[in-house]
Structure formats: structure tokens, C-alpha cells
Amino acid sequence: MNPDLTTTATPDYGWSSFIANPLHDLLSLIHGVVGNWGVAIIILTLIVRGLMYPLTKAQYTSMAKMRMLKPKLQALRESCGDDRQRMSQEMMALYKKEQINPLGGCLPLLLQMPIFIALYTVLNLSTELRNAPFFGWIQNLSAQDPYYVLPILMGISMFFIQKNSPSTVTDPMQQKIMAFMPIIFTVFFLFFPAGLVLYWLTSNIVTLIQQTIIFRQLEAQGLHSRDKSK
């Protein structure tokens, strides 16, 4: 291990410093133990997703309950017709009765975004991570994957997450847009630093494992978490 890497001053991360500085310190601490920045990013991801597990479980529980409400929601649409105000009031009353937060599915993603942005900043500005190798073809975690292996794996993992997730979207156009999201994200991630894609890929793999655990628990409670045809 190069001793100079552990003594470099923390750079100025600007407006994201309140998250980027602790993130940098935690990564440095983990790196001091494992000696590899890529492995440190993986361990950081496992810590983050472990802390967020209760929210993830609440997210999929809410999505499963909303999926089971589809027949009632469809009946409301038919009874309310073009009266959007009445429809909105009836839906909110139904969600309250069933103890469902319609925005609950967005919370884990929203909480991850500041970490994602802070990690992007750290990878771009931190001298320790500049030219830091992971293994094999990844010789610079602050640069994009030269062979695009990580972004493609990220896109595949995102496809399976989407395939396994309870569907709460009923509009055909929205369903088509959602179907293309893994492809769109893969294209974006082609140009992101390999360390950032590694974080998201690891997070997706953890999500797939958590999905399996949570869905079994939901099925045991009588909540059908996904379509049997999937």
C-alpha cells in the first residue's frame, strides 16, 4: 500500500461536502483495512443497503398492497368517470383505509441519490481514487469501464429487478417507458466512472437478494408481491 495515499488532504467537495466528506472518510477507513478501493466501494454499498433494508421492505410491502388494490382502483375509475377531483379524494381515502403510502416506493431511491451524487464527486475530485485499480480490466475507478462490462451487467440486473418487482403501473404508455428504463440507464452509465457503476451494480445485486427474502415473507402474509406470469 502506498503510504502517500492515506495522507492526502481531503479535497473541497463544494455543496456536496456534507455527504461527500463523511463518505470519503468512510471509504478511506474501509480501504485502510481491505487495501482495495473497489472492494471498499462494495463494502460501503453493503453497509448502505443494510441500513436501508427496513425502508426497502416497507417499499415492497406498499407496492404489493397497491397491486392488490388494482380491482378496487379500477372500480373507482369506472364510478367516478371524468370527475378527477372525486377520483383523487376516493383514492386517498382508500389508501388511508388500507394504510398505504403511494409515495413509499420512491423513498429508498430518493435516499440513495445524495450518496450516488456524493460518490460521483469523490471519484472525480479525490486524488486517492484517481487511477485507483479494482481488478482485471478495471485499472482506474475514476474513469469509465473501457469494455463497458460493468454498465451492461448493471443494466441486466436492473432488468431483473424490474421484472421481479410488483407492477403498480396501469397506464400502457407508462408501462412501455418503464420497459425501456434498463436500456436508458445502461446507455447513461456507459460514460460514468467505473467506481460509480460498481456501486450501483452492487446495490442492484443486493436488491435482488432482498427481493427474494421480502417476497417470500409477503407471500406468507397473503400479499401477492408479483404476477404469477412473470
Secondary structure, DSSP 8 states (H G I E B T S, - for coil): --GGGGT------GGGHHHHHHHHHHHHHHHHHHS-HHHHHHHHHHHHHHHTHHHHHHHHHHHHHHHHTHHHHHHHHHHHTT-HHHHHHHHHHHHHHTT--TTGGGHHHHHHHHHHHHHHHHHHH-TTTTT---STT---TTS--TT-HHHHHHHHHHHHHHHHS------HHHHHHHHHHHHHHHHHHTTS-HHHHHHHHHHHHHHHHHHHHHHHHHHHTT---S-TT-
